[in-house]
């Protein structure tokens, strides 16, 4: 879902589990779906953790706890490992998360999130541990993610860190552009380049 990023300030959903793989984010059986609708995949985000075999919500899972909600998912290290399925990013976006905070991401999944307008924010282990503590102590804890300044702040403690963001992806996120949109904006430059090359080759 295309959306313009600037500052995201929200409560969080904590998932303090390391090595969450893409098969847990969206189980493989949903990859056979013929739809690309993010809402379908969002409804099945963490399906085998959120629901019991009979289809009823599992009250022990954090996403079924009404105290925890928001636009930000906070997860343990090595988030999105396993297969490279883009459906995992579709599910996260489709559920409504705008930001995922972790101390590390699987590279392919990190790029899939960026391509689907979900911002992966890499923080230190110390910052992540402190954030989990803040959320456990107060589910109303908010986090401020400032995309222009590339900073993330735990508003409960004031702890703040900078995060890396590819300049091209930052531009796309802040202007709600996917790769095709960006290329279309460069059409005049591309046509000029092609014309100049043609003239050089045919001199």
GROMACS elastic network, one bead per residue, 0.5 to 0.9 nm:
[ bonds ]
;  ai    aj funct       b0    kb
    1    38     6  0.75914   500
    1    90     6  0.86135   500
    1    93     6  0.68868   500
    1    94     6  0.76226   500
    1   116     6  0.65647   500
    1   117     6  0.64484   500
    1   118     6  0.88891   500
    2   116     6  0.73827   500
    2   117     6  0.60488   500
    2   173     6  0.84275   500
    2   176     6  0.55779   500
    2   177     6  0.71575   500
    2   178     6  0.76416   500
    3   117     6  0.66128   500
    3   173     6  0.73070   500
    3   174     6  0.82634   500
    3   175     6  0.80250   500
    3   176     6  0.50628   500
    3   177     6  0.82832   500
    4   117     6  0.84597   500
    4   172     6  0.84372   500
    4   173     6  0.58355   500
    4   174     6  0.51187   500
    4   175     6  0.54685   500
    4   177     6  0.81894   500
    5     8     6  0.74759   500
    5    98     6  0.88749   500
    5   117     6  0.85070   500
    5   119     6  0.88344   500
    5   146     6  0.88526   500
    5   147     6  0.67988   500
    5   148     6  0.87267   500
    5   170     6  0.86639   500
    5   172     6  0.89287   500
    5   173     6  0.54550   500
    5   175     6  0.72863   500
    5   176     6  0.72494   500
    6   145     6  0.83657   500
    6   146     6  0.63981   500
    6   147     6  0.53436   500
    6   148     6  0.63858   500
    6   173     6  0.83361   500
    6   174     6  0.60756   500
    7   144     6  0.70021   500
    7   145     6  0.56417   500
    7   147     6  0.58837   500
    7   148     6  0.77296   500
    8    71     6  0.80135   500
    8    72     6  0.85738   500
    8    98     6  0.79737   500
    8    99     6  0.81071   500
    8   143     6  0.79776   500
    8   144     6  0.57935   500
    8   145     6  0.50664   500
    8   146     6  0.65409   500
    8   147     6  0.79964   500
    9    71     6  0.81656   500
    9    72     6  0.85891   500
    9   142     6  0.65876   500
    9   143     6  0.55680   500
    9   145     6  0.61909   500
    9   146     6  0.83404   500
   10    69     6  0.87847   500
   10    70     6  0.56975   500
   10    71     6  0.59006   500
   10    72     6  0.65780   500
   10   140     6  0.89521   500
   10   141     6  0.81974   500
   10   142     6  0.51049   500
   10   143     6  0.56279   500
   10   144     6  0.67450   500
   10   145     6  0.86917   500
   11    68     6  0.76315   500
   11    69     6  0.63655   500
   11    71     6  0.69118   500
   11    72     6  0.67499   500
   11   135     6  0.85739   500
   11   139     6  0.73960   500
   11   140     6  0.59025   500
   11   141     6  0.56603   500
   11   143     6  0.63210   500
   12    68     6  0.64850   500
   12    69     6  0.57248   500
   12    71     6  0.65452   500
   12    73     6  0.57260   500
   12    74     6  0.66629   500
   12   135     6  0.74788   500
   12   139     6  0.76150   500
   12   140     6  0.80001   500
   12   141     6  0.73062   500
   12   142     6  0.67419   500
   12   143     6  0.73775   500
   13    62     6  0.72863   500
   13    63     6  0.69964   500
   13    67     6  0.89869   500
   13    68     6  0.52603   500
   13    69     6  0.53434   500
   13    70     6  0.63752   500
   13    71     6  0.80302   500
   13    72     6  0.63210   500
   13    74     6  0.60670   500
   13    75     6  0.85405   500
   13   135     6  0.83810   500
   13   139     6  0.84930   500
   14    62     6  0.72395   500
   14    63     6  0.85997   500
   14    68     6  0.75779   500
   14    69     6  0.89358   500
   14    72     6  0.86391   500
   14    73     6  0.61686   500
   14    75     6  0.62769   500
   14    76     6  0.89182   500
   14   131     6  0.89522   500
   14   132     6  0.67010   500
   14   135     6  0.71971   500
   14   136     6  0.83153   500
   15    18     6  0.87339   500
   15    62     6  0.72639   500
   15    63     6  0.88352   500
   15    73     6  0.73120   500
   15    74     6  0.58401   500
   15    76     6  0.66732   500
   15   132     6  0.85715   500
   16    74     6  0.73357   500
   16    75     6  0.52970   500
   16    77     6  0.85588   500
   16   129     6  0.88968   500
   16   132     6  0.72274   500
   17    20     6  0.66039   500
   17    75     6  0.63372   500
   17    77     6  0.75274   500
   17    79     6  0.87658   500
   18    75     6  0.73142   500
   18    78     6  0.62427   500
   18    79     6  0.69034   500
   19    76     6  0.69592   500
   19    77     6  0.61328   500
   19    79     6  0.55336   500
   19    80     6  0.72276   500
   19    81     6  0.63504   500
   19    82     6  0.87507   500
   19   105     6  0.89856   500
   20    23     6  0.83358   500
   20    24     6  0.65903   500
   20    25     6  0.73816   500
   20    75     6  0.81976   500
   20    76     6  0.75718   500
   20    77     6  0.81104   500
   20    78     6  0.69540   500
   20    79     6  0.51694   500
   20    80     6  0.58066   500
   20    81     6  0.64676   500
   20    82     6  0.84260   500
   21    24     6  0.55425   500
   21    25     6  0.65075   500
   21    26     6  0.89074   500
   21    78     6  0.83141   500
   21    79     6  0.65699   500
   21    82     6  0.50800   500
   21    83     6  0.76088   500
   21   106     6  0.89968   500
   22    26     6  0.60289   500
   22    27     6  0.74012   500
   22    28     6  0.86238   500
   22    79     6  0.83985   500
   22    80     6  0.52205   500
   22    81     6  0.61587   500
   22    82     6  0.57689   500
   22    83     6  0.61774   500
   22    84     6  0.74721   500
   22    85     6  0.70209   500
   22    86     6  0.89026   500
   22    87     6  0.84681   500
   22    88     6  0.57685   500
   22    89     6  0.88488   500
   22   109     6  0.82251   500
   23    26     6  0.52322   500
   23    28     6  0.59170   500
   23    46     6  0.84973   500
   23    80     6  0.87846   500
   23    81     6  0.89272   500
   23    82     6  0.73016   500
   23    83     6  0.74509   500
   23    85     6  0.86824   500
   23    88     6  0.79691   500
   24    27     6  0.56519   500
   24    28     6  0.86822   500
   24    45     6  0.81211   500
   24    46     6  0.55420   500
   24    47     6  0.75147   500
   24    48     6  0.70594   500
   24    49     6  0.76888   500
   24    80     6  0.89446   500
   24    88     6  0.88171   500
   25    44     6  0.84444   500
   25    45     6  0.55725   500
   25    47     6  0.75330   500
   25    48     6  0.88569   500
   25    80     6  0.76971   500
   25    87     6  0.88233   500
   25    88     6  0.56978   500
   25    89     6  0.85576   500
   25    91     6  0.74217   500
   25    92     6  0.78665   500
   26    29     6  0.83818   500
   26    30     6  0.69487   500
   26    31     6  0.81627   500
   26    41     6  0.73457   500
   26    42     6  0.87387   500
   26    44     6  0.65868   500
   26    45     6  0.54411   500
   26    46     6  0.58211   500
   26    47     6  0.67469   500
   26    48     6  0.86017   500
   26    85     6  0.89177   500
   26    87     6  0.69250   500
   26    88     6  0.54591   500
   26    89     6  0.89389   500
   26    91     6  0.67433   500
   26    92     6  0.89417   500
   27    30     6  0.59917   500
   27    31     6  0.75984   500
   27    44     6  0.82746   500
   27    45     6  0.83380   500
   27    46     6  0.75663   500
   27    47     6  0.70710   500
   27    48     6  0.75107   500
   27    88     6  0.87382   500
   28    31     6  0.53887   500
   28    32     6  0.78534   500
   28    85     6  0.89769   500
   29    32     6  0.61599   500
   29    33     6  0.81953   500
   30    33     6  0.56167   500
   30    41     6  0.77370   500
   30    44     6  0.81792   500
   30    87     6  0.85896   500
   31    34     6  0.82436   500
   31    85     6  0.83428   500
   31    87     6  0.70776   500
   32    35     6  0.89758   500
   33    36     6  0.80368   500
   35    38     6  0.84823   500
   35    40     6  0.78133   500
   36    39     6  0.87653   500
   36    40     6  0.80126   500
   36    41     6  0.82868   500
   36    87     6  0.86544   500
   36    90     6  0.82696   500
   37    40     6  0.55590   500
   37    41     6  0.69880   500
   37    42     6  0.88001   500
   37    90     6  0.81971   500
   37    94     6  0.79153   500
   38    41     6  0.52068   500
   38    42     6  0.58969   500
   38    43     6  0.85709   500
   38    87     6  0.85063   500
   38    89     6  0.89770   500
   38    90     6  0.52446   500
   38    91     6  0.60413   500
   38    92     6  0.84013   500
   38    93     6  0.67333   500
   38    95     6  0.77712   500
   39    43     6  0.60865   500
   39    44     6  0.87112   500
   39    90     6  0.82943   500
   39    91     6  0.73769   500
   39    93     6  0.82432   500
   39    95     6  0.65810   500
   39    96     6  0.87361   500
   40    43     6  0.53239   500
   40    44     6  0.68098   500
   40    91     6  0.77080   500
   40    94     6  0.72518   500
   40    95     6  0.88223   500
   41    44     6  0.51523   500
   41    45     6  0.62351   500
   41    87     6  0.72203   500
   41    88     6  0.80514   500
   41    90     6  0.63369   500
   41    92     6  0.79738   500
   41    93     6  0.87211   500
   41    94     6  0.62083   500
   41    95     6  0.76599   500
   42    45     6  0.50611   500
   42    46     6  0.88611   500
   42    90     6  0.70884   500
   42    92     6  0.61013   500
   42    93     6  0.68681   500
   42    96     6  0.75331   500
   43    46     6  0.88630   500
   43    47     6  0.79374   500
   43    91     6  0.74947   500
   43    94     6  0.74339   500
   43    95     6  0.63938   500
   44    48     6  0.84897   500
   44    50     6  0.85148   500
   44    91     6  0.70733   500
   44    95     6  0.84573   500
   45    48     6  0.85599   500
   45    49     6  0.88465   500
   45    50     6  0.80063   500
   45    88     6  0.79044   500
   45    91     6  0.53805   500
   45    92     6  0.66425   500
   45    94     6  0.83976   500
   45    95     6  0.69759   500
   46    49     6  0.53731   500
   46    50     6  0.58614   500
   46    51     6  0.84121   500
   46    91     6  0.86858   500
   47    50     6  0.51841   500
   47    51     6  0.59225   500
   47    52     6  0.87845   500
   48    51     6  0.56520   500
   48    52     6  0.70108   500
   48    53     6  0.79004   500
   49    52     6  0.75152   500
   49    57     6  0.88896   500
   49    58     6  0.73642   500
   49    61     6  0.66110   500
   50    56     6  0.85554   500
   50    57     6  0.58285   500
   50    58     6  0.55495   500
   50    59     6  0.80743   500
   50    60     6  0.85321   500
   50    61     6  0.59075   500
   50    62     6  0.81851   500
   50    63     6  0.68589   500
   50    64     6  0.68982   500
   51    54     6  0.77459   500
   51    55     6  0.54948   500
   51    56     6  0.54612   500
   51    58     6  0.50376   500
   51    59     6  0.86065   500
   51    61     6  0.85146   500
   52    55     6  0.52871   500
   52    56     6  0.54377   500
   52    57     6  0.61213   500
   52    58     6  0.57052   500
   53    56     6  0.74887   500
   54    57     6  0.89052   500
   55    58     6  0.88163   500
   57    60     6  0.88029   500
   57    61     6  0.83748   500
   57    64     6  0.68385   500
   58    61     6  0.58064   500
   58    62     6  0.89980   500
   58    64     6  0.68379   500
   59    62     6  0.76771   500
   59    63     6  0.85229   500
   59    64     6  0.55705   500
   59    65     6  0.65748   500
   60    63     6  0.87393   500
   60    64     6  0.72650   500
   60    65     6  0.74836   500
   61    64     6  0.56160   500
   61    65     6  0.68248   500
   62    65     6  0.50688   500
   62    66     6  0.83379   500
   62    67     6  0.86371   500
   62    68     6  0.69262   500
   63    66     6  0.75944   500
   63    68     6  0.68239   500
   63    69     6  0.73797   500
   64    67     6  0.87747   500
   64    68     6  0.81695   500
   65    68     6  0.58980   500
   65    69     6  0.82711   500
   66    69     6  0.69230   500
   67   139     6  0.60734   500
   67   140     6  0.78819   500
   68   135     6  0.87468   500
   68   139     6  0.59728   500
   68   140     6  0.78382   500
   69    72     6  0.81486   500
   69    73     6  0.87848   500
   69   139     6  0.84728   500
   69   140     6  0.88780   500
   70    73     6  0.77327   500
   70    96     6  0.84362   500
   70    97     6  0.74184   500
   70   142     6  0.89523   500
   71    96     6  0.63971   500
   71    98     6  0.53731   500
   71    99     6  0.65532   500
   71   100     6  0.87380   500
   72    96     6  0.88399   500
   72    97     6  0.55971   500
   72    98     6  0.61008   500
   72   100     6  0.57524   500
   72   101     6  0.73369   500
   72   143     6  0.80572   500
   73    92     6  0.89815   500
   73    97     6  0.65777   500
   73    98     6  0.82077   500
   73    99     6  0.63163   500
   73   101     6  0.62601   500
   73   102     6  0.86971   500
   74    99     6  0.84267   500
   74   100     6  0.57905   500
   74   102     6  0.61153   500
   74   128     6  0.80605   500
   74   131     6  0.83629   500
   74   132     6  0.77953   500
   75    78     6  0.87771   500
   75    79     6  0.68038   500
   75   100     6  0.71972   500
   75   101     6  0.61843   500
   75   102     6  0.52096   500
   75   103     6  0.81894   500
   75   128     6  0.84642   500
   75   132     6  0.89362   500
   76    79     6  0.64767   500
   76   101     6  0.84670   500
   76   102     6  0.57125   500
   76   103     6  0.68823   500
   76   104     6  0.79784   500
   76   128     6  0.80424   500
   77   102     6  0.56666   500
   77   103     6  0.50430   500
   77   105     6  0.67932   500
   77   125     6  0.82615   500
   78    81     6  0.61610   500
   78   102     6  0.76638   500
   78   103     6  0.73059   500
   78   106     6  0.58206   500
   79   102     6  0.69406   500
   79   103     6  0.84300   500
   79   104     6  0.64301   500
   79   106     6  0.61202   500
   79   109     6  0.81197   500
   79   110     6  0.85630   500
   80    83     6  0.83239   500
   80    84     6  0.84040   500
   80    88     6  0.78954   500
   80    89     6  0.89449   500
   80   105     6  0.61053   500
   80   106     6  0.54066   500
   80   107     6  0.84090   500
   80   108     6  0.82604   500
   80   109     6  0.54612   500
   80   110     6  0.75014   500
   81    84     6  0.79169   500
   81   105     6  0.72341   500
   81   107     6  0.83087   500
   81   108     6  0.84267   500
   81   109     6  0.72002   500
   82    85     6  0.87144   500
   82   106     6  0.80514   500
   82   109     6  0.89769   500
   83   108     6  0.88865   500
   83   109     6  0.86961   500
   84    87     6  0.87411   500
   84    88     6  0.84433   500
   84   108     6  0.60928   500
   84   109     6  0.63531   500
   84   112     6  0.84762   500
   85    88     6  0.60884   500
   85    89     6  0.80835   500
   85   108     6  0.88294   500
   85   109     6  0.78438   500
   85   112     6  0.85240   500
   86    89     6  0.54723   500
   86    90     6  0.65102   500
   86    91     6  0.88484   500
   86   108     6  0.87979   500
   86   109     6  0.73039   500
   86   112     6  0.58885   500
   86   113     6  0.81700   500
   86   116     6  0.88924   500
   87    91     6  0.61033   500
   87    92     6  0.86879   500
   87   112     6  0.88532   500
   88    91     6  0.51498   500
   88    92     6  0.64138   500
   88    93     6  0.87246   500
   88   109     6  0.78114   500
   88   112     6  0.82952   500
   88   113     6  0.83889   500
   89    92     6  0.51461   500
   89    93     6  0.61546   500
   89    94     6  0.83208   500
   89   109     6  0.71749   500
   89   110     6  0.86368   500
   89   112     6  0.59199   500
   89   113     6  0.50693   500
   89   114     6  0.86047   500
   89   115     6  0.85538   500
   89   116     6  0.65628   500
   89   117     6  0.89088   500
   89   118     6  0.75684   500
   90    93     6  0.52020   500
   90    94     6  0.57738   500
   90    95     6  0.85050   500
   90   112     6  0.85820   500
   90   113     6  0.79578   500
   90   116     6  0.67849   500
   91    95     6  0.60667   500
   91    96     6  0.86612   500
   92    95     6  0.53709   500
   92    96     6  0.66796   500
   92    97     6  0.58346   500
   92    98     6  0.81718   500
   92   100     6  0.88339   500
   92   113     6  0.82332   500
   92   118     6  0.76888   500
   93    96     6  0.52217   500
   93    97     6  0.54622   500
   93    98     6  0.66607   500
   93    99     6  0.89944   500
   93   113     6  0.80750   500
   93   116     6  0.69876   500
   93   117     6  0.72140   500
   93   118     6  0.62200   500
   94    97     6  0.75268   500
   97   100     6  0.73369   500
   97   118     6  0.70472   500
   98   117     6  0.71408   500
   98   119     6  0.62388   500
   98   120     6  0.88245   500
   99   117     6  0.88074   500
   99   118     6  0.55031   500
   99   120     6  0.59082   500
   99   121     6  0.71014   500
   99   145     6  0.83182   500
  100   113     6  0.88874   500
  100   118     6  0.72572   500
  100   119     6  0.62357   500
  100   121     6  0.61105   500
  100   122     6  0.85975   500
  101   104     6  0.85839   500
  101   119     6  0.83944   500
  101   120     6  0.60324   500
  101   122     6  0.60849   500
  101   123     6  0.70835   500
  101   128     6  0.79263   500
  102   105     6  0.69550   500
  102   120     6  0.76549   500
  102   121     6  0.64344   500
  102   122     6  0.53508   500
  102   123     6  0.61130   500
  102   124     6  0.82005   500
  102   125     6  0.83245   500
  102   128     6  0.67221   500
  103   121     6  0.80346   500
  103   122     6  0.50428   500
  103   124     6  0.54451   500
  103   125     6  0.56437   500
  103   126     6  0.89535   500
  103   127     6  0.84776   500
  103   128     6  0.66065   500
  104   107     6  0.88971   500
  104   121     6  0.85707   500
  104   122     6  0.58183   500
  104   123     6  0.75991   500
  104   124     6  0.85998   500
  104   125     6  0.89863   500
  105   108     6  0.84465   500
  105   109     6  0.70349   500
  105   110     6  0.58905   500
  105   120     6  0.78898   500
  105   121     6  0.89564   500
  105   122     6  0.75709   500
  106   109     6  0.54569   500
  106   110     6  0.60569   500
  106   111     6  0.87934   500
  107   110     6  0.50933   500
  107   111     6  0.63747   500
  107   112     6  0.86736   500
  108   111     6  0.52417   500
  108   112     6  0.61800   500
  108   113     6  0.87192   500
  109   113     6  0.61752   500
  109   114     6  0.86842   500
  110   113     6  0.52348   500
  110   114     6  0.64790   500
  110   115     6  0.87994   500
  110   119     6  0.84276   500
  110   120     6  0.62500   500
  111   114     6  0.50635   500
  111   115     6  0.61727   500
  111   116     6  0.86630   500
  111   120     6  0.85948   500
  112   115     6  0.50733   500
  112   116     6  0.63062   500
  112   117     6  0.88714   500
  112   118     6  0.85008   500
  113   116     6  0.51313   500
  113   117     6  0.63157   500
  113   119     6  0.64620   500
  113   120     6  0.67670   500
  114   117     6  0.53090   500
  114   118     6  0.53919   500
  114   119     6  0.57434   500
  114   120     6  0.70658   500
  114   169     6  0.70781   500
  114   173     6  0.80250   500
  115   118     6  0.75359   500
  115   169     6  0.82371   500
  115   178     6  0.68637   500
  115   179     6  0.79833   500
  116   119     6  0.87156   500
  116   178     6  0.81192   500
  117   173     6  0.66436   500
  117   176     6  0.80345   500
  117   178     6  0.84362   500
  118   173     6  0.88306   500
  119   173     6  0.83983   500
  120   165     6  0.88395   500
  121   145     6  0.86573   500
  121   152     6  0.80617   500
  121   163     6  0.62969   500
  121   164     6  0.76939   500
  121   165     6  0.83045   500
  122   162     6  0.88679   500
  122   163     6  0.60414   500
  122   164     6  0.73874   500
  123   126     6  0.81973   500
  123   127     6  0.62759   500
  123   128     6  0.64492   500
  123   152     6  0.83778   500
  123   161     6  0.70515   500
  123   162     6  0.78287   500
  123   163     6  0.66384   500
  124   127     6  0.52196   500
  124   128     6  0.62217   500
  124   129     6  0.86073   500
  124   161     6  0.82486   500
  125   128     6  0.51011   500
  125   129     6  0.60654   500
  125   130     6  0.85359   500
  126   129     6  0.51926   500
  126   130     6  0.61557   500
  126   131     6  0.85841   500
  127   130     6  0.51173   500
  127   131     6  0.61265   500
  127   132     6  0.87008   500
  127   154     6  0.85042   500
  127   159     6  0.74050   500
  127   160     6  0.80953   500
  127   161     6  0.78135   500
  128   131     6  0.50587   500
  128   132     6  0.62408   500
  128   133     6  0.86679   500
  129   132     6  0.51770   500
  129   133     6  0.63040   500
  129   134     6  0.87169   500
  130   133     6  0.50821   500
  130   134     6  0.62027   500
  130   135     6  0.87097   500
  130   154     6  0.85015   500
  130   157     6  0.85794   500
  130   159     6  0.85367   500
  131   134     6  0.50216   500
  131   135     6  0.62045   500
  131   136     6  0.85433   500
  131   141     6  0.87676   500
  131   143     6  0.87093   500
  131   154     6  0.65350   500
  131   156     6  0.85787   500
  131   157     6  0.86660   500
  131   159     6  0.88560   500
  132   135     6  0.52208   500
  132   136     6  0.61213   500
  132   137     6  0.86054   500
  133   136     6  0.50928   500
  133   137     6  0.61177   500
  133   138     6  0.84801   500
  134   137     6  0.51482   500
  134   138     6  0.59790   500
  134   139     6  0.78023   500
  134   141     6  0.65491   500
  134   154     6  0.82044   500
  134   156     6  0.66072   500
  134   157     6  0.77439   500
  135   140     6  0.71630   500
  135   141     6  0.55800   500
  135   142     6  0.83238   500
  135   156     6  0.87101   500
  136   139     6  0.61577   500
  136   141     6  0.88565   500
  137   141     6  0.84443   500
  138   141     6  0.55730   500
  138   156     6  0.86187   500
  139   142     6  0.84421   500
  141   154     6  0.78244   500
  141   155     6  0.69284   500
  141   156     6  0.58584   500
  142   153     6  0.86274   500
  142   154     6  0.66050   500
  142   155     6  0.56348   500
  142   156     6  0.68445   500
  143   152     6  0.70562   500
  143   153     6  0.56173   500
  143   155     6  0.55870   500
  143   156     6  0.80367   500
  144   151     6  0.80747   500
  144   152     6  0.56651   500
  144   153     6  0.50984   500
  144   154     6  0.67098   500
  144   155     6  0.68893   500
  145   149     6  0.89153   500
  145   150     6  0.74259   500
  145   151     6  0.59950   500
  145   153     6  0.65211   500
  146   149     6  0.56384   500
  146   150     6  0.55300   500
  146   151     6  0.52528   500
  146   152     6  0.62410   500
  146   153     6  0.83612   500
  147   151     6  0.67973   500
  147   152     6  0.85119   500
  147   165     6  0.86829   500
  147   170     6  0.75845   500
  147   173     6  0.87802   500
  147   174     6  0.77764   500
  148   151     6  0.81638   500
  148   170     6  0.81002   500
  148   174     6  0.80325   500
  149   162     6  0.80120   500
  150   161     6  0.85206   500
  150   162     6  0.56152   500
  150   163     6  0.55385   500
  150   164     6  0.69449   500
  150   165     6  0.72761   500
  151   160     6  0.67643   500
  151   161     6  0.55582   500
  151   163     6  0.59217   500
  151   164     6  0.89370   500
  152   159     6  0.83974   500
  152   160     6  0.56109   500
  152   161     6  0.54876   500
  152   162     6  0.62927   500
  152   163     6  0.72743   500
  153   156     6  0.86994   500
  153   157     6  0.84233   500
  153   158     6  0.62610   500
  153   159     6  0.56723   500
  153   161     6  0.66165   500
  153   162     6  0.88850   500
  154   157     6  0.57564   500
  154   158     6  0.54302   500
  154   159     6  0.53180   500
  154   160     6  0.64063   500
  155   158     6  0.50557   500
  155   159     6  0.72881   500
  155   160     6  0.86336   500
  156   159     6  0.81093   500
  157   160     6  0.88219   500
  165   168     6  0.84855   500
  165   169     6  0.70477   500
  165   170     6  0.62164   500
  166   169     6  0.52813   500
  166   170     6  0.60108   500
  166   171     6  0.86630   500
  167   171     6  0.61905   500
  167   172     6  0.86586   500
  168   171     6  0.51925   500
  168   172     6  0.63261   500
  168   173     6  0.87178   500
  169   173     6  0.60388   500
  169   174     6  0.84748   500
  169   178     6  0.88773   500
  170   173     6  0.51771   500
  170   174     6  0.60712   500
  170   175     6  0.85239   500
  171   174     6  0.52594   500
  171   175     6  0.61692   500
  171   176     6  0.84288   500
  171   177     6  0.80623   500
  172   175     6  0.52099   500
  172   176     6  0.57164   500
  172   178     6  0.63127   500
  172   179     6  0.78271   500
  172   181     6  0.88354   500
  172   182     6  0.73697   500
  173   176     6  0.51054   500
  173   177     6  0.63722   500
  173   178     6  0.80298   500
  174   177     6  0.79333   500
  176   181     6  0.87873   500
  177   180     6  0.77409   500
  177   181     6  0.53359   500
  177   182     6  0.60003   500
  178   181     6  0.52341   500
  178   182     6  0.62704   500
  178   183     6  0.87944   500
  179   182     6  0.51313   500
  179   183     6  0.63050   500
  179   184     6  0.87435   500
  180   183     6  0.50907   500
  180   184     6  0.61992   500
  180   185     6  0.86875   500
  181   184     6  0.51762   500
  181   185     6  0.64033   500
  181   186     6  0.89301   500
  182   185     6  0.51993   500
  182   186     6  0.66678   500
  183   186     6  0.50966   500
  183   187     6  0.65654   500
  183   190     6  0.87897   500
  184   187     6  0.51434   500
  184   188     6  0.85844   500
  185   188     6  0.76437   500
  185   189     6  0.87292   500
  186   189     6  0.53536   500
  186   190     6  0.61789   500
  186   191     6  0.87137   500
  187   191     6  0.60749   500
  187   192     6  0.85389   500
  188   191     6  0.51762   500
  188   192     6  0.61654   500
  188   193     6  0.85939   500
  189   192     6  0.50964   500
  189   193     6  0.61154   500
  189   194     6  0.86017   500
  190   193     6  0.50971   500
  190   194     6  0.61576   500
  190   195     6  0.85854   500
  191   194     6  0.50880   500
  191   195     6  0.61019   500
  191   196     6  0.85929   500
  192   195     6  0.50952   500
  192   196     6  0.61380   500
  192   197     6  0.85596   500
  193   196     6  0.51558   500
  193   197     6  0.61059   500
  193   198     6  0.85203   500
  194   197     6  0.51279   500
  194   198     6  0.60709   500
  194   199     6  0.86505   500
  195   198     6  0.50971   500
  195   199     6  0.62738   500
  195   200     6  0.87042   500
  196   199     6  0.51636   500
  196   200     6  0.62355   500
  196   201     6  0.86719   500
  197   200     6  0.50763   500
  197   201     6  0.60959   500
  197   202     6  0.85099   500
  198   201     6  0.52309   500
  198   202     6  0.60891   500
  198   203     6  0.86142   500
  199   202     6  0.52386   500
  199   203     6  0.61080   500
  200   203     6  0.55230   500
